[in-house]
Amino acid sequence: MVPIDEDQARTWLATALDEALDGLQEGGIPIGAALYGADGTLLGRGRNRRVQAGDPSAHAETDAFRAAGRQRSYRGTTMVTTLSPCWYCSGLVRQFGISRVVVGEAGTFRGGHEWLAGHGVEVVVLDDPECAALMREFVRENPELWGEDIGEG
């Protein structure tokens, strides 16, 4: 698999960020994701819908994965997420052989992206200031909901 260039990664991150902003407008947790095929085709996009759906498993990455539908293989695909994936979503990436994860920011929450890298997944952390600012503000204004989302509630 050819390494992703930063311009492409940021273009794809914009899709995930749009999802995060939509989720925030719906009263949810502002985390977005998108799954891209090996050829660059957008397969699915999604957002954290835990609050909106009342479903604790409705994380952004799982929402994008479900929206992509059944694929014969996930090899060569890229999961783009505005925030470092939690252990649940990191497990999804590893279980289905998603080849690359692009992370908008990992300062607010340090999930399983280093574990994924240690297991052969290409990980690109962009340290995107817009993603970081969005999460910092959300965490400051919604500490209880944030604690619930990361399993510390």
N, C-alpha and C positions, 0 to 999 in steps of 0.2 A: 504494500500500500504506500502510495506517495504521501509524504508528510504534507499537512495542510499549511498553506501560507496564511499569514496573519490577516490579510485583507479579506480572504474568503471566510476565515473563522469569524471575523467581526460582522461580515454580511449575514452569516447564518445566525449569529448571536442576536441580531436585530429582530429576527422572527421570534426567538424565545423571549426577548425583552418586551415585545408587543403583547405576548401572552401574559407575562407577569403583570403588566400595567392593566390589562383587561381584568385579570383576577382581582387586583386591588380595587378597581372600580366596582366589582361585584361584592365587595366586602370580604374577600378572601385574602390569603397569604400570597404576596407578590413574588412568586417563583414561576418561571416559565421554561419550557423546553421544546425542542424540535428534533425529530429524527430524520436524517438525510441518508439517501442511498449512496452507494459507492460511485454512482455517476453524477451525484449532486442533486438528484431529484428530491424534493421535499416529500417524505413519506407520511409524516404525521406531525402535528403540533399540539401542544396542550399546556395546561397550567395546573397549579395546585388547586384542587377543588374540595379539599377536606371540609372547609366550612360550608361552601355552597351545597355540596352533595351529602353532608353529614357522614362522609365515608373516610375513615382514617387511612385507607390505602390509596386515596386519590391524590398522589403526589404528581408533580409536573411531569417527571420523566415517565411514570407509568401511564399518565394521560396521553402523552405523545406516542408512547409505544402502542397503546390500545388504538389510538386513532390511525396508526400506520396499518393496522390490520395484519393478518397472517402473512408472513413472508417465508419463502422457502428456506432462506438463510439470512442471517443478520451480519455475516462476515462482510467487512468492507464498509459497514454503515457507521455513521457518526451521530452520537447523541450530543446535542448542544443544550446546555442548561445555564440559567443565570446564576446559580449557586452551586457550590460543591455538592455532589450527590450524597445523600445520607446512606447509611449501610443498606437499607432496604432497596434503594434505587441502584446502588453500586452492585448489589447482588443480582438485580435484573440485568444489568449490563454484562456481568460475568456469565450468568446463566445462559444467556442467549448469544454470546459471542460477538457483541457489538465491539467493533475494532477501535473506535476512537471516541473520546469524550472531550468536548470543548467546554470549559468552565468559565463563566463570566467573572465570578469572584469567589475567593475562598477565605476572605478575612473575617466575614461575619460568622461563618460556620465552616468548620473544617471537617468535611465528610470523609468519604472513602476513596477519594481520587488517588491518593498515594498508594493505597492498597491495590487499586486497579492497575496503576502503572507497574507495580511490582509483579503483577500477573499478566503482563504482556499487552495491556491496553495502552494505546497512545493517548496521553493526557496533555492537553494544552490549557494552561490557566492564563486568561487574558488580563486579570486585574483591572477589569473595566470600571471606571469611576462612576458611571451611571448606575450600574448594577449594585455597586457597593453603597452608594448614597441611598438608593431605594430601600435596600435591606436595613441599613442603619436606622433610617427614619421609622420604618415599620417596627423594628424591634424596640425602639425607644417609646413609641406610642402604644404598642400592644405587647407588653412583656409576658402577660399570662398566655395569650394565644400563641406567641412564639415559643414559649416553654412547652406548651402542649404539642406543638408541631414537631419539635425536636426530641420529644420524649422525656422532658424534664418538668412537665407540668404537674 
